[in-house]
Amino acid sequence: MRVLIDEDLPHKLRMHVPGHEAATVDYMGWGGLKNGELLKTAEDAGFDVLLTGDQSMPYEQNLSGRKLAIVTLSAIEWPIIREHLGKIAAAVDAAAPSSFTSVDCGSFARRTKPLR
């Protein structure tokens, strides 16, 4: 499968989807494309899966009739994502055309000093 990694995710993620050809939105020269236009462009270029951190995409896009699958991650920070590479790869492996899959990677929480 051909996997497109959205511009909100770390580029190094492309090396962690084994068995798939992965490219980033920036590498393809598609930075700044809006979601609908990005999906059409990716599909026309033969991509099978869009991997993104945009959790609102399932609510904004209708995938019926599309060949592309979307896998969303709950976090976009590399220190969090790298702990869930197996789950991410499994979601990409299982992605089917016209589907949305969400991978729970936890989320980033800032530590604050307790108030005194």
DAVENLIN-V493925 format. One record per helix or strand of 3 or more residues. SS is the DSSP state (alpha for helix, beta for strand). FROM is the first residue (numbers start at 1). LEN is the number of residues. If there is no record, write none. Layout:
BEGIN
ss=<SS;SS>
from=<FROM;FROM>
len=<LEN;LEN>
END
This chain:
BEGIN
ss=<beta;alpha;beta;alpha;alpha;beta;alpha;beta;alpha;beta>
from=<2;11;21;25;35;49;57;69;78;100>
len=<4;6;4;4;10;4;4;5;17;4>
END
